[in-house]
Amino acid sequence: MSLTPSKYTAFLPGQQTIDHSARQTPGVCWSATQPTVVSQPTLIHWNTELADEIGLPTAWQDPENRLQWLSGNALPPGSQPYAMCYGGHQFGQWAGQLGDGRVINLGDVSARDGQNWTLQLKGAGPTAYSRFADGRAVLRSSVREYLCSEAMACLGIPTTRALSLVLTGDSVVRDVFYDGNPAPEQGAIVCRAAPSFLRFGHFELAASLGDSAMLKQLIHYALSNTSTGHVPFTPDSDLDVSAVLAWFETLCEQTLKLAVDWARVGFVHGVLNTDNMSAMGLTIDYGPYGWLDAYDPSWTPNTTDAGQRRYRFENQGRIVQWNLYQLANALAVVIPDHEALQSIVESLPSRYESLYQQMMCHKLGLEEFEPRHQGIIKMLENLLQSQETDMTIFFDRLKQFSVNGPQENEGTADSGSQAVTELQHCVNDALYDGKVLDDNLPLYRQFALEYRSELKGTSQERRHQLMSSSNPAFILRNYLVQQAIESLDGGDQQPFDELFQALRSPYRDQGTLSAKRPEWARNHPGCTALSCSS
C-alpha cells in the first residue's frame, strides 16, 4: 500500500503544472509543486506512536526510505505533492490570497480505523504561495512545532500532529528579532499530519473573489471529509442548506471548546488569524505560541502583537468568535438562510461563557457550574493576579487543599486563619515571591473560606478526579523548549529526548521539568515573547 492522491485535490480545482513562481491563482484551490532537495538530511526524531496510529505502509519502516521521503529528497510511492491556496484576515485586516508558502502536501493515507490522514512537509522549499520567500524553516521553529503539537495531543486537546523532525544540513538566513541583523540558522523540516488542513481562509478567499462555484465545492468537501459531515458529493449538486448549517454549528462548538481548552492549560496561540483556524476544530500552525508561567491575562507571546495585544491570553475566546463570524460571512455568499447563520453567531458569546465557567468549575473540583460560582471564579482570577503566581503549579497544588477543614468560629478575629494557612501551604510552590504578600492575605482568606464552603458535601475522590483530569502537572514551558533548541543546535539531543518523553504524561509530575520558570529565563531570548520569524 502506498500514499494516495489527496481527497482535497480530487474534490477541488487545481493547477497541475509545477511552477514555483509566486503568483495569484484565482479559480484554483491548489497548485502542484515539488520539494526542493536538501544537502545532508538527518532524522532527529521519528514519532513512533503516531506512525503506529496512522498505520503507514510497510515501505516507511525502511530507515533510508523514511529519511529521503521526510526530507523531500524523494517522493514516497503514490505521492502527488501540492500546495493549498487560501486567504485570511491577519490581525483583523483582510490580507487577500495567502496559501502554503512553506508547506508541501505529500498525499493521504488511511489509518487502520478508517481515519484519513494528510501528510505534509513544512520547510521543504518554495511553492506558488511563498510570496518571494524561500519556503524553508529553521531548527528553532521546527522544534517548537514538533514538541508543541505532540504536547497538545497528549493533553487531550485537538491538534495537528507531528510525525518527524529532520535537519536539512543547509543554512537558512533569518532576522530573528526583526532588527536588521539577519543571520544563518540550521534548516529543518517537520512532517505534519492531520485528517485535513482545511482552514477558515479557504472559504473566505473564494467568497472574496465572488467565486460561488468554488465556495460550494469547498463546502461540499468539508461536508464530505469531516467527522461532522459525510454528505455524498456530486459535481454541481445543490447545497443541502440544513446540512451546511449543522456542520457550521458543530464547527462553532468544536472551536469554542478548543479555545476553552487553551484557557484550561494556559496556552496562548499567538497568531489567531483566520488562515490559522482549522475547519476541523484543531489547533493548527504553531508559531510564536507560549504557555503562561505567571498568570497574566494580558500576556501575548508574539512580539508582533506586543502593541495591540489582540491575541493575548484573555482575548482568545473573543477572537475565535470573531473568526467564526468571518467564516459565517463567507458562507452567507451561497447560503440564503442568513437568519440561521446570524442566530448561530449571536449565540457564540453565551455558549463560550458557559463552556468556560464549566471548565473553571472542573479545575476547582466542582461538579456542575451554578450561577453562584461566578463569584468564586472571579475571586480566584483576582487571587492569581494579586502577585506573580504560576498558574499550572497553583492548580496542581490546590488539589491538596482539604474538602473539610477544622471548624472555625465565624466573625472572630481568628476566622479563616486555619483555612488560609492551609491554602498558603498548598500553593506556596507556585509563588514567584516565595510567600503570600501581607497585602494579599485578606484575598487568600476570603477565597479559602468560600472555596471550602463550596466543597461541602463534595467527595474528595470525585474532586481529585475532576481536578487531576483538568489541571496538568507539566506544560511545555517556553524556556524548556528553548533549552532543547539550544542543545540540539550544539549537537546534544538528550534534553530534546527527555522533554519529548515528559510531555507524553502531562498530568503526572515530571520533577524538575514541572518546576516554575527560573529567574534566568525571565528575559532570555526565546523564553518569553517570540517573533513570527521562522
N, C-alpha and C positions, 0 to 999 in steps of 0.2 A: 504494500500500500504506500502511496506517495501523497504529497500535498495535492489538494485540488484547487482549481482556479476559484477565486473568491466569489461567494454569493453576491458580494457587493458589485463586482464587475459584471456578473451575469445579469443582475437586475437593472443596472443603471448605465446610461450612455457614457462613453469614454473615448479617449484618443489612443489608438493602437500604435501609432508611430512614436518611437522613442526620440524625444527631443528635450534636452535638459535646459534649454534657454528659458530664462524667466519671462513669463508672459501671462496675459489674461486668457482664460479658456472658457468663454461663455458657451453654454449649451452642453457641457460635459461635467460629470461628477468625478472623473479620474483621468489620469494620463499614465500610459505605460512608461516604465523607467527601468533603470538597471543600476545595481550597486556599483560603486567605484572601488577597484582593487586597492587593498592596503598592503604595506610593505612586509610587515612581520607580525602577524596576529598571534596573540597569546590568550588562551582561555583562562580568565581569572576565577570565574565561578560558574558552575552549572547547577541549576535548581532541580535537583533530582526529584523532589516531592512533586513539583509542578509537572515535570516531564512525565512522571508516572500517572498523574491525574489526567493529563491530556491523552496519554497513550500514543506517543509519537511512533511513527513507523520504525521498524527494526533497523533500517539503514542509519538512523540517528544515533544508534548505540556505538557506531564506529567513531573513535575519537577524531580521526583525521577528517572524515566527512563532516562531523559536527563543527570542527574548527573552521573549515572552509565555508560552510553554509552560514555560520553565525557571524563571520567576519565580512560576508559579502563578496568573498573572493571566488565563490562558485555558487550556483543555484541548486537547491535541493530538487529532486525529481518532482515534476508536476507544477513547479513554481512559475507563475506569470506575474512578475513584480509590477507594482503600480503605486502611484501617489494619489491621495484623495484631494479633492477640491472642495473647499468650504469657505465661508466668510465668518464674520463675527463682530460683536461690539467689544472694544478694548477700552477699559477704564471709562465705560459709559458712552463711548463715541463709536459710531459705525465706522469700521475700518475697511469695508469692501472685501474683495477676494483675498483670502489668506492661503490655506491649504497646507499639505505636508511638506514643509520646507526642508526637513532633515529626517524624514521618516519614509521608509520604503516597505510596503506591504509585500510579503512573500506569497501568501496564499492561505488556504484554510485546511484544517484537519478536524475530523470528527472524533470526539473522545468516546471512550467505551460506553459512557452513559448517554450518548447521543448528542451531547452538547457540542455546538460548533465553536471552534477557536480560530481566530485570525492571528497569524504570526507576523510581526513587523520588526524591521531593524531600525533603530534610532541612532543616527550618526553615520549612516552608510554612504553618504555622498549627496550631491545636488539633484534636485528634481525641477520640474517646471514651476514649482511654487517656492523655490528657495529665495526669491527676491534678491538675487545677486549675492547671496551668501554662499558658503562652501558646503553646506549640508552636513557638516561634521559636528561631533560633540566631544567634549573634553572629559577627562577622567573624573574630575570632581562632580560634575553634574550627573554623570552616568552612575557613579557610586551612590549618589543621593537618591536617584530614581530607583535604582535596583533595590536598595535596602528599604526605602520607604514604602514602595508598593507592596513588598512582602510583609513589612511590619503591619500595614493596614489590613492585609488579608488575615494575618494571624490574630489581629484584634477583632476579627469578625465584621469588618467594615467593607462594603462592596468597593471593588477596585480593579483596575487593570493589573496584570501580573507581570513579573519579570522572569524570563527563562534563563538568560545567560548574560555575562559581562565579559567583554573581550577588549583587551588592549590592542590597538592597531599597529603600534610601532612607528607611527607617524606623529609629527608635531602639529598642533593646531594653535593658531595665534588668536588670542582673545584679550580684550581690555576688561579685566575682571571688575574694576571699580569705576569704569567709565570716566577715568581721569586723564585720558590721553596717553596712557602708558601701556600699550599692548605688549604682550609677551607670549612666547611659545609655551604650550602645555601639552601633556600627553593626550593623545586622542584615544577614544574608546567608543564602543558600540554596545548598546543594550538591545537584546531581543525581547520585545514586549508581546504579551498575549492577552486577548480578551474575546468574548463572544462577538463583539462588534465594536468598532471605533467610531461609530456614527455620533455626530455632535449636533448641538443646537444650531451651530453655524451652518450646517448643511442646508437646513430648511430656510434659514434667514437669507442665505445668498440667492437661492432660487427665487424667493419671494421678492428680494430687492431688484432682481433682474426682470421681474414680471414674467418669469418662465413657469407658468402654471402647469404645463405638461411635466416638466422635470420635478416640480414640487410634488405633484401627485405620485410620481414614480418613487420619490424618496419616502413618502408616507406609506405607499404600498410595501416598500422594502422594510420599513420599520414594523409595520403590522405583521409581516410575514416572517421576520427574523428576530423578534424579541420574545422574551418569555411571556409578555402580556398579549401577544398578537396571534400569529399563526393563521392569518387570514389568507386564503389562496389568492394568488396574483395572476391576472391575465392582462396582457398589454391593452392599454386604452380603456380598461374597465372603469366604471364609475366608482367613486369612493363610497364606502359604507360609512356615512357620517356618524352613526351611533358607535361603530367600532373605533373610529378615529377619536371620538370624544372619550370613549372608555380607555383607550391607550394613553391619551394625554393626561387624563385624570390619574391613572395609575403611575405614570411617569412623575407627575407632580408629587404624589405620595412618596414614591421612592426617593426623589430628590430632597424633599423636606426631611425625611428620615435620615438621609445621608448627612445633611447639614447638622442635624441634632447629634448624630454620632460623632461628627468632628468636634462639636462642643463638649461632648461627654469625655473625650480623651485629651482635649486641649490642643487639637490640631488646627493650624491656620494654613490654608491652601496658598495664599499669597497672590494668585493671579486668576480670580474667578471671572475671566472674560467668557463671553458666550461660546467662543470657539474652544474653550477648555471645559465645557459642560457636556457630559455624556448623555446621549439619548437612551442609554441603558441604565441610568441611575448609578453609574460607577464613579469613583474618584479617578480622575484622569489628568495627566500632564503634571508631573512633579517638578516644578521649577524652584523658585525661591520660597519654599514652604518652611514652616517651623512649628515647633511644639512649645507650648507655654512652659517656662520654668516658673518664675514668679507669676502669679495670677495677675494679668493686666488686660482688661477687656479692650483697651485701645491699641494693643500691640499689633504691628504688622511686620512680617519678616522680609518684606520686599522693599528695598531701598528706593525703587522707582515710585512706590506708593507712600513714601515717608511723609510727604506734604499733605496729600489728600486723605490718606488712611481709609480709602474706600473699602479695602479688603481686610480691615482689622478684624480681630477675633470676634468681637461682639456684633459685627455687622454682617457676618457671613449668611445668617438666616435671611436677612432682608435682601441681600444681593442675589441669592439663589431664587428668591421670589421675583425679583426684578428680571432676572434672566428667563424665568419661566413665562413671564409676561411678554418678553420679546419673542419667545417661541410661539406663544399664542397669537401674537400679531402676524407672524409668518403663516401659521396655519389658517388664519382668517382669510387669506387670499383665496383659498379654494374651499373653505368650509363655510357654508352660508349661515349656519346657526351661530351667529355672533353672540347672541344672548347666552347660549350654553357655555361658550368659551369664557365670556365675561363672568358668568356665575362661578366657574371653576377658579379663575384667578382672584376673584374677590374673596373667595373662601381661604386663600392661602395664609394670610396672617393669623387667623384664628386657629387654623389647623397646625401651623408651625408652633404657635404658642402652646397648644395642647400637648403636642409631642414633646416639646422642651420641658414643660412642667412635669410630665410623667417621667421623663428621663432623670430630672433632678431629684425627684422623689426616690427613684431606684438607687441613685448614688448615695442617698441618705438612708437607704434601707427601709423606706416606707412603701407599702404595697401599692396603693392607689392614690392618685392626686385628688385632694379635696380643696375647695376654694380657700379654706383657712391656711393651707400650706403655702400660699403665696407669700405670707409674712415671713415664714422661716426661711424660704428660698432667698428672699431679698436680704434678710438678715445675714444669711450665710455669705452671699456675694459681697456684702459690705465688710464682713469679717475678713474675708480673703484679701480684700484690698486695703485693709486697715494698716498693714505693714507687709513687707516683702515675704510672701508665703508661697511655697512650692505647691502648686495645685495637685499634682499627682500624688505626692507623698502625703499631703494633708488628708485626702480622701482615703488613701490606703490605710493610714494610721487611725482614722476615725472609726474604723471597724472595731477597734479595741475599746471604745467608749461603751460602758455597760448600759444595758437596757434599763435596769432597775438599780439606781444608786441608793445610798442610805437616806433615810428621811431627814429633812431639814425643816426648820421652823420658818415658814414664810413670814416676811415682814420684819424679821430681826436683822441685826447688823451682820450676823453670820450667814444670812440667807444666800444660798448658792455658792458658798465658799468651797465646799467639798466637790461640787459638780465642776466648777471652773478649774479647780486644782487637777481633777482627773482629766479634763479636756486638755489642759496645758501639757500634762504629762504624755497624753496620747499623741499630740501633734507637734511636739517640740522639735522633732527632726525636720519638720517642714519649714521651719522659720529660719530665714537667712540671717536674722539678727541674733538668733540663738535663744530668745526668750520672748514672751509676750510683753510688749511695752506697757508701762503703767497706764498710759492714756487709753489703751485698748482693753483693759481689764473689764470695764463695765459691759462692753460689747460681747466679750467672751462669756461673761457671767450670764448675760441675757440669753445668748444662744444656747449655752449649756442647759439652762433650765427649760427653755422652750423645747429644745430637742428631746430632752429626757421625758418631758410631758407628752410629746407626740409619740414616743416609743412605748408608752404604757400599753400593755396588752399585746405587744408585738413579740413573736417568738424570736429568741436570739438566733436560733438556727436559720429561720427564714430570712431575718435581717442580714445575717452574714452571707447567705446565699445571694441575695439581691445585690449587696454591696460588692461582693467578690466578682460577680459577673459584669458589673457596671464600671468598676474602677480598676484600671490596670495598675500593676505594681512597677511596671517598666514601660517607658516610652523611648522612642528613638530621638533622644535629645540632639540638638544640632552639634554640640561640642563633641559628642561621641562619634558622630558621622565624620566630623572634621578630623578627628584623630585618626580614624580609619583611612581617610583620604590621604592625609599627610604620610602615614606609614606606607600605604600602597605606593605612593609616589616615590618613596625612598626604597622600594623593593621588599618591604616587610608586609606579608599578608596576614599575619597572625591576628592583629587587632580586628581586621575586617571579618575574619572567620569567627572569632569569638562573638562579635556583635551580631552576626547573622544567626548564630545559634541562640543567643539571648532573645532576639526578637521573636523567635518561634514560640516562646512561652511568656507572653506579656503579662499574664495575670498571676504570675509567680515572681517572688522577689529574686532579683538577679545579682544580689550582693552589691559590690561597688558600682556596678553598672546601673543600679537603681537609685544611686545617691543623687542629691541635688547638684545643680551646676556648680563647679568650683569657681572660686573668685577669678582665677586667671582667664577664664573663658568669657567673662562678662563683656569684654570689648575686643576679644580676639577675632580676627577676620574669619568668616565662615561659621562662627559660633552664635551670632545673634542675627543681624539682618544680612540679606544677600541680594545681589543684583540678578537680573534676568540673563546675564552673560553665561553662555554655556558652550 
